[in-house]
Amino acid sequence: MKGQQIYFVALALLNQGGERILPLGGRNLRSSKRNSYDLPDDINKIILELLMRIIQKSKKIAIKLDENIESLIVIEIDFVTMQTIIPTLKQDWIRNGDTSLFLDKLKKECLNMWYADFKKYEGISYKKIID
């Protein structure tokens, strides 16, 4: 990993007006300070920005989460893989909707992966999927 640019990216598996959409957003957060979920402290900013974009998009047509309960994902990935692999995985999922296949392929390309969730009175929590 030395010399690689590492990015944290939030993805949302959604359906809008009968069509699958997969908005994502991220940034380089090579911070040594990590929270209890082994994520940079600034990760919630990435989630918030993505959710704000989703809310803005939903003003035109209602949006719902994919059938998969874990529809909000955070990944840690190197820059080159992000630029070369993620667009293809995204297009494949939008086209065929196979969430299990998408997640399996994504896991193989990521350094780490978490599901994000929100619980009333607790806030955002993360469940680590791969190390």
C-alpha positions in Angstrom: 0.0 0.0 0.0 3.0 2.3 0.3 2.8 5.0 -2.4 -0.8 4.2 -3.3 -3.6 6.8 -2.9 -6.3 5.3 -0.8 -9.9 6.5 -1.0 -13.0 6.0 1.1 -16.1 5.8 -1.0 -19.8 5.6 0.1 -22.2 3.9 -2.3 -26.0 3.6 -2.2 -27.8 0.8 -4.0 -31.1 2.5 -4.8 -34.2 2.3 -7.0 -35.7 5.5 -8.5 -38.9 5.3 -10.6 -38.3 1.6 -11.4 -34.7 2.0 -12.4 -31.6 1.1 -10.4 -29.2 4.0 -9.5 -25.9 3.8 -7.7 -24.8 7.2 -6.5 -21.4 7.3 -4.9 -19.0 9.8 -3.4 -15.7 9.8 -1.7 -12.3 11.3 -1.0 -8.8 10.6 0.1 -8.9 10.4 3.9 -5.5 9.1 4.7 -5.9 10.2 8.3 -4.1 8.2 11.0 -7.0 8.9 13.4 -9.6 6.2 13.1 -12.9 5.8 14.9 -14.1 2.7 16.8 -15.2 1.2 13.4 -11.6 1.5 12.0 -12.8 4.3 9.7 -11.4 7.9 9.5 -13.2 10.3 11.7 -14.4 12.3 8.6 -16.2 9.3 7.1 -19.6 10.7 8.3 -19.0 13.7 6.1 -18.9 11.5 3.0 -22.1 9.7 4.1 -23.8 13.0 4.8 -22.8 14.4 1.4 -24.1 11.3 -0.4 -27.4 11.3 1.5 -27.9 15.0 0.8 -27.4 14.2 -3.0 -29.9 11.4 -2.7 -32.5 13.6 -0.9 -32.1 16.3 -3.6 -32.6 13.6 -6.3 -35.7 12.3 -4.6 -37.5 15.7 -5.0 -38.3 14.7 -8.6 -39.0 11.0 -8.3 -39.2 8.9 -5.1 -36.2 6.8 -4.2 -36.2 3.6 -2.3 -33.4 1.4 -1.0 -32.5 -1.7 -2.9 -34.2 -4.9 -1.6 -30.9 -5.8 0.0 -31.1 -4.4 3.6 -27.5 -3.3 3.5 -27.9 -0.7 0.7 -25.5 1.9 2.1 -21.9 0.8 1.8 -18.5 2.3 2.6 -15.4 1.0 0.9 -11.6 1.6 1.3 -10.0 1.2 -2.1 -6.9 2.3 -3.9 -7.3 5.1 -6.5 -6.3 3.0 -9.6 -8.8 0.3 -8.8 -11.5 2.8 -8.0 -11.0 4.5 -11.4 -10.8 1.3 -13.4 -13.1 -1.3 -11.7 -15.8 0.6 -9.9 -17.4 2.1 -13.1 -17.7 -1.4 -14.6 -19.2 -2.9 -11.4 -21.6 0.0 -11.2 -22.8 -0.4 -14.8 -23.2 -4.1 -14.4 -25.3 -3.7 -11.3 -27.5 -1.0 -12.9 -28.0 -3.3 -15.9 -28.6 -6.7 -14.2 -29.5 -5.8 -10.6 -27.7 -8.8 -9.2 -26.8 -7.3 -5.8 -25.1 -10.5 -4.5 -22.8 -10.6 -7.5 -22.1 -6.9 -7.2 -21.1 -7.2 -3.5 -19.0 -10.3 -4.1 -17.0 -8.6 -6.9 -16.7 -5.4 -4.9 -15.3 -7.3 -1.9 -12.6 -8.7 -4.0 -11.4 -5.3 -5.1 -11.6 -3.4 -1.8 -9.1 -3.2 1.0 -12.0 -2.9 3.5 -15.8 -2.7 3.4 -18.5 -1.7 5.8 -22.3 -1.5 5.8 -23.6 1.7 7.2 -26.8 1.9 9.2 -28.7 4.4 11.3 -30.4 3.7 14.6 -32.5 6.2 16.3 -30.8 7.7 19.4 -27.5 6.0 18.4 -26.7 7.6 15.1 -24.7 6.1 12.3 -23.0 2.7 12.9 -20.9 0.6 10.7 -20.5 -3.2 10.3 -17.1 -4.3 8.9 -17.5 -6.8 6.2 -13.9 -7.5 5.1 -10.4 -6.8 6.4 
